[in-house]
Amino acid sequence: MTMRNGRTVRDLRRENRTAVLQRLYFDGPMSRFSLGPATGLSSGSVSNVVAELVAEGLVEEAGSVDSAGGRPRTLLRITPGSGCMIGVDVGETRVRIELFDLTLTELARTERPLAVDRPNPHERYEVGVVVEHVRAGIAEVLRTAGVPAERLLGVGVGVPGIVARTAEEGAVVHGQTIGWDAVPLERLLRESVDLPASVPYWIDNGAKTLGQAEMWFGAGRGARSAVVVLFGSGVGACVVTDPMGPGRALEWGHLTVRVRGRRCRCGARGCLEAYAGAEALLERWREAGGRPPAGADEETALTSMLAAAYPADVDREPDATAVAVLEETAEYLGAGFGDLINLFQPERILVGGWAGLQLGARFLETVKGYAAEYALTYPAARVGIALGTLGPDAVTVGAAILPLADFFARGGRRAEAEPAEEQPAWASTVRERAAH
């Protein structure tokens, strides 16, 4: 039955289940009594929803607490083993695959290195190689943890580039900087990976999955709006205006910061990524006379550059070339942050990614100073700029959140498990009164 506002009883039931699951997930364990004011639901609705979720194994008892003069109240929590998710990060130097339970506790992980000795990213990200890494990695983590594939709520994948979706191919990746031109990644994974057809794939931009993780569990918690930036070989960002929403990926690294400037990996000139991405930063150091360690991957080379610029040995002279390149990079980043501040006026800007965490630990304060110079005074005074708190695994965690968020949005039901029957609106009212 459809109510006057267009919502059905099924919609109402799903929304109630979602509200209870989310509160238990973020604030639990909680009692039935506490869930009422936390969700805005009546005590009867809470009792009905909790009874359903306990019967389905999604919620379990977790001890009790004393009440004010009455009998102890039973606490409830999400059942960790009631579902699992896989998160995949297609990164610059490796493909990381992790298996999580419903509370995002890691059950197993594996990493598959990419060919970092190939300077051409088009060769490093050869599509067949990446798909094979994901296929083998998913099989390995399920086998290691002893988890049957039928328990999976879904597989989330964070990738470089723009992700579009079509009815025929599912998620299609346009990764210009890595040579992916309309790669039908979802179809390729479905054809390659040995999982039930009912297991959904959620494929999205890596900066977006990073943003999702930081807003749910990291430095973004409590913020109404934020921009989460991802620094690795390249540069990306995600703008979030709804703390529970997925955010929107930005190709921030391809914002022009210098007309007719350096050639970027995307083919254009003057992009921020051509100055601030780790790949370009190391190339600029090399061009200026610096000597990155031969044969090292970018993470190792950047560590060496920072050590040369800021030696731990006080008697050792800093590498003036490395210092100059890093200081120039800080100004470019500050200008890029200023653009984000002026465009979106966020409450917070959070810095993540392996290169962002390395660089930010050294000169984030310098970048903040430049951001204040390049941004308008009013929004600049109201933004907090900080490092993300989830570390280099944040993209993988955020990827795993994609199927989890959909699971919660469905009220804790898989897509194929939606109830088929529809009930009149008065039925839920009758049940509530009966519960009292």
C-alpha positions as CSV (number, residue, x, y, z in Angstrom):
1,M,0.0,0.0,0.0
2,T,1.2,3.5,-0.8
3,M,0.7,6.2,1.7
4,R,-0.1,9.8,0.9
5,N,3.5,10.9,0.8
6,G,4.3,8.1,-1.7
7,R,6.1,5.9,0.8
8,T,4.9,2.3,1.3
9,V,4.9,0.3,4.5
10,R,7.9,-1.6,3.1
11,D,9.7,1.8,2.8
12,L,8.8,2.7,6.4
13,R,10.0,-0.7,7.7
14,R,13.2,-0.5,5.8
15,E,13.9,3.1,7.1
16,N,13.2,1.9,10.7
17,R,15.6,-1.0,10.4
18,T,18.2,1.3,8.9
19,A,17.9,3.8,11.7
20,V,18.4,1.0,14.4
21,L,21.3,-0.6,12.6
22,Q,23.1,2.7,12.1
23,R,22.8,3.7,15.7
24,L,23.9,0.3,17.0
25,Y,26.8,0.4,14.5
26,F,28.1,3.9,15.4
27,D,27.0,4.2,19.0
28,G,26.5,0.7,20.3
29,P,26.2,-1.3,22.3
30,M,22.8,0.3,23.3
31,S,19.7,-0.8,25.1
32,R,16.2,-0.8,23.5
33,F,15.3,2.1,25.9
34,S,18.2,4.2,24.5
35,L,17.5,3.3,20.9
36,G,14.1,5.1,21.1
37,P,15.4,8.7,21.5
38,A,18.5,8.0,19.4
39,T,16.4,7.0,16.4
40,G,13.2,8.9,16.9
41,L,11.2,5.7,16.9
42,S,8.5,4.7,19.3
43,S,9.2,2.0,21.9
44,G,6.9,-0.3,20.0
45,S,8.7,0.2,16.7
46,V,12.1,-0.3,18.3
47,S,10.9,-3.6,19.9
48,N,9.5,-4.8,16.6
49,V,12.7,-3.9,14.6
50,V,15.0,-5.4,17.2
51,A,13.0,-8.6,17.4
52,E,13.4,-8.9,13.6
53,L,17.1,-8.2,13.6
54,V,17.8,-10.6,16.4
55,A,15.8,-13.3,14.7
56,E,17.8,-12.8,11.5
57,G,21.1,-12.9,13.4
58,L,22.1,-9.3,12.6
59,V,21.9,-8.1,16.2
60,E,22.9,-9.9,19.4
61,E,22.8,-9.2,23.1
62,A,26.0,-7.8,24.6
63,G,25.6,-7.8,28.4
64,S,23.4,-5.4,30.4
65,V,23.6,-2.1,32.4
66,D,21.8,-1.0,35.5
67,S,18.7,1.2,35.1
68,A,17.5,3.9,37.4
69,G,15.6,1.8,40.0
70,G,14.4,-0.9,37.6
71,R,15.8,-4.2,36.3
72,P,19.0,-4.1,34.3
73,R,18.6,-3.2,30.6
74,T,20.0,-5.6,28.0
75,L,22.5,-4.1,25.6
76,L,22.5,-4.8,21.9
77,R,25.1,-4.7,19.3
78,I,25.7,-5.6,15.6
79,T,26.7,-9.3,15.2
80,P,30.2,-9.2,13.8
81,G,30.0,-12.5,11.9
82,S,26.6,-11.9,10.3
83,G,28.2,-10.7,7.1
84,C,31.5,-9.9,5.4
85,M,32.8,-7.4,2.9
86,I,35.9,-7.2,0.7
87,G,37.7,-4.0,0.0
88,V,40.2,-3.6,-2.9
89,D,42.6,-0.7,-3.4
90,V,44.1,-0.5,-6.9
91,G,47.0,1.6,-5.8
92,E,50.1,3.0,-7.4
93,T,52.5,0.2,-6.4
94,R,50.3,-2.7,-5.4
95,V,46.7,-4.0,-5.4
96,R,45.6,-4.5,-1.8
97,I,42.7,-6.9,-1.0
98,E,41.2,-7.1,2.5
99,L,38.4,-9.1,4.0
100,F,36.4,-7.6,6.9
101,D,33.5,-8.7,9.1
102,L,30.4,-6.6,9.6
103,T,32.1,-4.4,12.2
104,L,35.1,-3.8,9.8
105,T,37.4,-5.9,11.8
106,E,40.1,-7.2,9.4
107,L,39.9,-11.0,8.9
108,A,42.5,-11.4,6.1
109,R,44.6,-9.4,3.7
110,T,46.9,-9.8,0.8
111,E,48.9,-7.5,-1.5
112,R,49.9,-8.0,-5.1
113,P,52.7,-5.8,-6.3
114,L,52.5,-3.9,-9.6
115,A,55.5,-3.6,-11.9
116,V,57.0,-0.5,-10.4
117,D,60.1,-1.0,-12.6
118,R,58.0,0.1,-15.6
119,P,57.9,3.9,-15.6
120,N,55.1,4.0,-18.0
121,P,51.9,3.8,-16.0
122,H,50.0,2.4,-19.0
123,E,52.2,-0.7,-18.7
124,R,52.1,-0.9,-14.9
125,Y,48.3,-0.9,-14.9
126,E,47.8,-3.5,-17.6
127,V,44.1,-4.3,-17.2
128,G,44.5,-8.1,-17.4
129,V,47.2,-8.0,-14.7
130,V,45.1,-5.9,-12.3
131,V,42.0,-8.2,-12.9
132,E,44.1,-11.3,-12.2
133,H,45.5,-9.7,-9.0
134,V,42.0,-9.0,-7.8
135,R,40.7,-12.5,-8.7
136,A,43.6,-14.2,-6.9
137,G,43.5,-11.9,-4.0
138,I,39.8,-12.4,-3.3
139,A,40.2,-16.2,-3.5
140,E,43.2,-16.0,-1.1
141,V,41.5,-13.9,1.6
142,L,38.3,-16.0,1.6
143,R,40.4,-19.2,1.9
144,T,42.7,-17.8,4.6
145,A,39.7,-16.7,6.8
146,G,37.7,-19.8,6.0
147,V,34.7,-17.6,4.9
148,P,32.3,-19.0,2.3
149,A,31.6,-16.6,-0.6
150,E,27.9,-16.8,0.2
151,R,28.4,-14.7,3.3
152,L,29.8,-11.7,1.3
153,L,27.6,-8.6,1.2
154,G,29.7,-7.3,-1.7
155,V,33.1,-6.3,-3.0
156,G,34.1,-2.7,-3.0
157,V,36.9,-1.5,-5.3
158,G,38.8,1.8,-5.3
159,V,40.4,2.8,-8.6
160,P,42.2,5.8,-10.1
161,G,40.0,7.8,-12.5
162,I,36.4,8.5,-13.3
163,V,33.8,5.8,-12.9
164,A,30.7,5.8,-15.0
165,R,28.0,3.1,-15.1
166,T,26.1,1.6,-18.0
167,A,23.2,-0.9,-18.1
168,E,25.2,-3.3,-20.2
169,E,28.7,-3.2,-18.6
170,G,28.1,-2.0,-15.0
171,A,31.0,0.1,-13.7
172,V,33.3,1.5,-16.5
173,V,36.6,3.2,-15.6
174,H,38.0,6.1,-17.4
175,G,41.5,6.4,-16.1
176,Q,43.3,8.7,-18.4
177,T,46.5,8.9,-16.4
178,I,46.9,5.1,-16.3
179,G,45.8,4.4,-19.8
180,W,42.4,3.0,-19.0
181,D,40.0,4.1,-21.7
182,A,36.4,3.0,-20.9
183,V,37.6,-0.2,-19.2
184,P,34.5,-2.4,-18.3
185,L,36.0,-3.4,-15.0
186,E,32.8,-4.7,-13.3
187,R,32.1,-7.0,-16.3
188,L,35.7,-8.2,-16.4
189,L,35.7,-9.0,-12.6
190,R,32.4,-10.8,-12.9
191,E,33.8,-13.0,-15.7
192,S,37.0,-13.7,-13.9
193,V,36.3,-13.9,-10.1
194,D,34.7,-17.1,-8.8
195,L,31.9,-15.6,-6.7
196,P,28.1,-16.1,-6.8
197,A,26.3,-13.9,-9.3
198,S,24.3,-12.4,-6.4
199,V,27.4,-10.8,-4.8
200,P,27.4,-7.1,-5.9
201,Y,30.5,-5.1,-7.0
202,W,30.8,-1.5,-5.9
203,I,33.5,0.2,-7.9
204,D,34.4,3.9,-7.4
205,N,37.2,6.5,-7.4
206,G,39.8,5.8,-4.7
207,A,39.7,9.3,-3.3
208,K,35.9,8.8,-2.8
209,T,36.4,5.6,-0.9
210,L,39.1,7.4,1.2
211,G,36.6,10.1,2.0
212,Q,33.9,7.6,3.0
213,A,36.3,5.9,5.4
214,E,37.5,9.2,7.0
215,M,34.0,10.5,7.4
216,W,32.7,7.3,9.0
217,F,35.6,6.3,11.2
218,G,38.4,8.9,10.9
219,A,39.2,12.6,11.2
220,G,35.9,13.5,9.4
221,R,33.6,12.2,12.2
222,G,31.3,15.0,13.4
223,A,31.9,17.3,10.4
224,R,29.0,18.5,8.4
225,S,31.1,19.0,5.3
226,A,34.7,18.1,4.3
227,V,37.0,17.7,1.4
228,V,39.3,14.7,1.7
229,V,42.4,14.8,-0.6
230,L,44.4,11.8,-1.7
231,F,48.1,12.1,-2.4
232,G,49.9,9.3,-4.0
233,S,51.6,9.1,-7.4
234,G,48.8,11.5,-8.5
235,V,46.4,13.7,-6.7
236,G,42.6,13.4,-6.2
237,A,39.9,14.6,-3.8
238,C,36.4,13.9,-2.6
239,V,33.9,16.5,-1.4
240,V,31.4,15.4,1.2
241,T,28.3,17.4,2.1
242,D,26.4,14.6,3.9
243,P,28.4,12.8,6.6
244,M,26.6,9.5,5.9
245,G,26.6,10.0,2.1
246,P,29.2,8.8,-0.4
247,G,30.6,12.1,-1.4
248,R,31.6,13.2,-4.9
249,A,34.9,12.5,-6.5
250,L,36.8,15.5,-7.9
251,E,39.6,15.4,-10.5
252,W,41.3,18.1,-8.3
253,G,44.8,17.0,-9.5
254,H,43.9,18.2,-13.0
255,L,43.1,21.7,-11.9
256,T,45.4,24.1,-13.8
257,V,47.8,25.9,-11.5
258,R,50.2,27.2,-14.1
259,V,49.3,28.2,-17.7
260,R,51.6,26.4,-20.2
261,G,53.3,24.7,-17.3
262,R,54.7,21.2,-16.9
263,R,53.2,18.4,-18.9
264,C,51.0,16.2,-16.7
265,R,50.4,12.5,-17.0
266,C,47.0,13.2,-18.4
267,G,48.5,15.0,-21.4
268,A,47.6,18.6,-20.4
269,R,49.9,21.3,-19.1
270,G,50.1,23.0,-15.8
271,C,48.0,20.5,-13.7
272,L,48.4,20.5,-9.9
273,E,49.4,16.8,-10.3
274,A,52.3,17.8,-12.5
275,Y,53.8,19.6,-9.5
276,A,52.4,18.0,-6.4
277,G,51.9,14.3,-7.2
278,A,54.7,12.0,-5.8
279,E,55.7,10.9,-9.3
280,A,56.1,14.6,-10.5
281,L,57.7,15.7,-7.3
282,L,60.5,13.1,-7.6
283,E,60.9,13.9,-11.3
284,R,61.4,17.6,-10.4
285,W,64.0,16.7,-7.8
286,R,65.8,14.5,-10.3
287,E,65.7,17.3,-12.9
288,A,67.1,19.8,-10.4
289,G,70.1,17.5,-9.7
290,G,68.7,15.3,-6.9
291,R,69.5,11.6,-6.8
292,P,66.6,9.3,-5.9
293,P,67.8,5.8,-5.0
294,A,68.1,3.7,-8.2
295,G,65.4,1.1,-8.7
296,A,63.4,2.2,-5.7
297,D,59.6,2.5,-5.8
298,E,58.0,5.9,-5.3
299,E,57.3,5.4,-1.6
300,T,60.9,4.5,-0.9
301,A,62.2,7.3,-3.1
302,L,60.0,9.9,-1.4
303,T,61.2,8.7,2.0
304,S,64.8,9.2,0.8
305,M,64.0,12.7,-0.5
306,L,62.5,13.8,2.9
307,A,65.5,12.3,4.7
308,A,67.8,14.3,2.4
309,A,65.9,17.5,3.0
310,Y,65.5,17.1,6.7
311,P,68.3,14.8,7.9
312,A,68.0,13.2,11.3
313,D,71.7,13.7,11.9
314,V,72.1,17.4,13.0
315,D,75.6,17.4,11.7
316,R,74.6,16.6,8.2
317,E,73.8,19.4,5.8
318,P,70.3,19.3,4.3
319,D,70.0,18.7,0.6
320,A,69.3,22.2,-0.7
321,T,67.8,21.0,-3.9
322,A,65.4,18.7,-2.1
323,V,64.4,21.5,0.3
324,A,63.8,23.9,-2.6
325,V,61.6,21.4,-4.5
326,L,59.6,20.5,-1.4
327,E,59.0,24.2,-0.4
328,E,57.8,25.0,-3.9
329,T,55.5,21.9,-3.7
330,A,54.1,23.2,-0.4
331,E,53.1,26.5,-2.1
332,Y,51.4,24.7,-5.0
333,L,49.5,22.5,-2.5
334,G,48.5,25.6,-0.5
335,A,47.2,27.3,-3.7
336,G,45.3,24.1,-4.5
337,F,43.8,24.0,-1.0
338,G,42.9,27.7,-1.4
339,D,40.9,26.8,-4.5
340,L,39.0,24.0,-2.6
341,I,38.3,26.5,0.2
342,N,36.9,29.1,-2.1
343,L,34.9,26.6,-4.2
344,F,33.3,24.5,-1.4
345,Q,33.8,26.4,1.9
346,P,34.2,23.1,3.8
347,E,34.4,22.7,7.5
348,R,37.5,20.5,7.2
349,I,40.1,19.5,4.6
350,L,41.7,16.1,5.4
351,V,44.9,14.8,3.9
352,G,45.4,11.1,3.2
353,G,47.2,8.7,0.9
354,W,50.7,7.3,1.4
355,A,52.4,10.4,0.0
356,G,50.0,12.8,1.7
357,L,50.7,11.3,5.1
358,Q,54.5,11.4,4.6
359,L,54.5,15.0,3.3
360,G,51.9,16.2,5.7
361,A,53.8,15.0,8.7
362,R,56.7,17.2,7.6
363,F,55.2,20.5,6.3
364,L,51.4,20.6,6.7
365,E,51.7,23.8,8.7
366,T,53.5,25.4,5.8
367,V,50.8,24.3,3.4
368,K,48.2,25.8,5.8
369,G,49.9,29.1,5.7
370,Y,49.9,29.2,1.9
371,A,46.3,28.1,1.8
372,A,45.3,31.1,4.0
373,E,47.2,33.4,1.6
374,Y,45.5,32.0,-1.5
375,A,41.9,31.6,-0.1
376,L,39.3,34.2,0.7
377,T,39.6,35.4,4.4
378,Y,36.2,34.4,5.6
379,P,36.0,30.7,4.5
380,A,39.8,30.3,5.2
381,A,39.2,31.3,8.9
382,R,36.5,28.6,9.3
383,V,38.2,25.5,7.8
384,G,40.3,23.0,9.7
385,I,43.1,21.3,7.8
386,A,44.5,18.1,9.2
387,L,45.9,14.7,8.4
388,G,43.6,11.7,8.0
389,T,43.8,9.3,10.9
390,L,43.2,5.9,9.2
391,G,46.6,5.5,7.6
392,P,47.5,4.0,4.3
393,D,44.7,1.3,4.5
394,A,42.0,4.0,4.4
395,V,41.1,3.4,0.7
396,T,40.6,-0.3,1.3
397,V,38.4,0.3,4.3
398,G,36.4,2.9,2.4
399,A,36.0,0.4,-0.5
400,A,34.6,-2.1,2.0
401,I,32.2,0.5,3.3
402,L,30.5,0.8,-0.1
403,P,28.6,-2.6,0.1
404,L,28.1,-2.1,3.8
405,A,26.4,1.3,3.3
406,D,24.1,-0.3,0.7
407,F,23.3,-3.1,3.1
408,F,22.3,-0.6,5.8
409,A,20.3,1.4,3.3
410,R,18.3,-1.7,2.5
411,G,17.6,-2.2,6.2
412,G,20.1,-5.0,6.6
413,R,18.7,-7.1,3.8
414,R,20.6,-8.2,0.7
415,A,19.2,-7.0,-2.6
416,E,17.8,-10.4,-3.5
417,A,16.3,-10.8,0.0
418,E,13.8,-7.9,-0.2
419,P,10.4,-9.0,1.0
420,A,7.9,-9.3,-1.8
421,E,4.7,-8.8,0.1
422,E,3.3,-5.3,0.7
423,Q,1.1,-4.5,3.7
424,P,-1.4,-1.7,4.4
425,A,-0.1,1.2,6.4
426,W,-2.5,0.5,9.3
427,A,-0.9,-2.9,9.9
428,S,2.2,-1.5,11.5
429,T,0.1,0.7,13.8
430,V,-1.9,-2.3,15.0
431,R,1.3,-4.2,15.7
432,E,2.7,-1.3,17.7
433,R,-0.4,-1.1,19.9
434,A,-0.4,-4.8,20.4
435,A,3.2,-4.6,21.6
436,H,2.2,-2.3,24.4
